[in-house]
Amino acid sequence: MLPFLAADGSKDAGVTITTTVARTATNAGEVEMMTTLAGLLLLLGTSAGLAAENEPSALERHGQGLAQQLCSECHAVGRDGQSPNAGAPPFRTLDRRVDLDSFTDRLREGLMVGHPDMPTFRFTREDARGFVLYLRSQAP
């Protein structure tokens, strides 16, 4: 570094400039650090929000319990695996075969299908809502 001389020939001005440059560099480092910290906090906040959104509601958990209790003997009720009964479609593909928007009403009226192995089910309003909510969560 070349010394900086003030107009009067003293070297004090060089110290001032060096200090100012160092302070500017420090401020730039602080700005970069604060920007990085703000980005990390935003990322953490977003991740926490997404994790909370992905948590099943109590109603969906209730629907999952119904599916496991009433249907898992024949159907694959999770996101993977084969159905124990080859003729029973996995729940993760049911949205391709059944209109889930009207399926709640069908469950409440008494679900009947054309094969003898399938029992007739009649759900309460809340049971039907939870069950369909769970079915929707299993679709890819």
N, C-alpha and C positions, 0 to 999 in steps of 0.2 A: 504494500500500500504506500503510495506516495504521500508525503506530508502535505497538508493543506495549510497554506499560510494566509493569515488575515491581511487585509490591506495595510495594516501597520507593521507587518512582518512577523507578528507573533504566531506561535503555533496553537494557541488556544482555540482558534476557529476550527482547527482540524479535529480537536476533541469533540467539539460541538457537533460537527458533521458526522463523525464516527458514531457518536451517541445517538443522533437522529436516525441514521441508517440502521443501527442495531435495534432501535425502538420500532422502526417501521417493519423490520424483519420479524421482530417479536409479535407485533400486532398482526402481521400476515399469518404467522404460525397460529396465533390464537384464533383468528377468523377461520382458518382451515380446520382447526380442532373443533371449534364450535359448530361449524357446518357438518362435520363428520358426526359429532355427538347428536345434533338435531336429526340427522338422517337415521341414525341408529334408534333413537327414541321413536321416530315415526314408524320405522320398521317393526319394532317391538310392539307398539300400540296396534298396528294393523294385524300382526300375527295373533295377538291376544284376542282381537275382535273376531278374526276368522275362526280361531279355535272355539270361541263361545258359540259362533253360528253353527259350527259342525256338531256340537253337542246335541244329541236327540232330546226332544222335549219329553215331559212326563207322559203326555198323550201318545207320542211315538213309541216310547218304551213300553207302555201298556199294550199297544198294538203288536209290538214285537213279542211280548209275553203270550198274547193270544195266538199268534202265528206258531210259536214254538209248542205251545200246549195243544192246540187243536189241529195243526196242519203238518207238523214236521215228521209225522209217521210216514207220510207219502210224498210231501213236497220238500225240495231244498228251499229253506226259508231265508238263507243268508246270501251273501254276495258271491259265493262260489260253491262248488260241490255239485254233485248229481242228486237228483231226487231219488229217494229209496224206491218209489214206485215209478217205473219207466214211463208210464202213461201220465204221470202228474207233472205239469210244467214247473220249472223252478220259479220262485216268486220274482226273481230279478228280471225275468222275461215276461211277466204277466201283463205289463203295460202294453205289450205288442199284440196281445190277444184279447184284452178286455179294456173297455173305456173306463178308466179309473174315476172319471168325473161322475159317472152314473153308478159306479160299483157300490158306493156307500148305500144308495137306495136299495140296490139288489140285496145287499147283506141284511138290511133292516127288514125287508119283505120276506126273506127266507131264500137263501141261495140254493138253487137246484141246478144240477147239470145233468147231461145225458148219459152218465155211466153209473152203474150200481155201486161201485166202491166209494163214491163220494157221498158223505152224509149231508143232510140238509142242515144248514146253520141259520139261525135267526139272531141277529146282533141288536143290541141297544144302539141308540144314536151315538153315544160316546165311544162304545166299542167299535162301531163301524168307522167312525172318524179316525180313531187311533190306528185301526187295522190298515185303512187305506193310506194314511200318513206313513206308516211303516212300509207298505208296498212301494210307495213313491220313493222312499229313501233307498230302496234296494235296486232301483232301475239304474243301469249304467249311464 
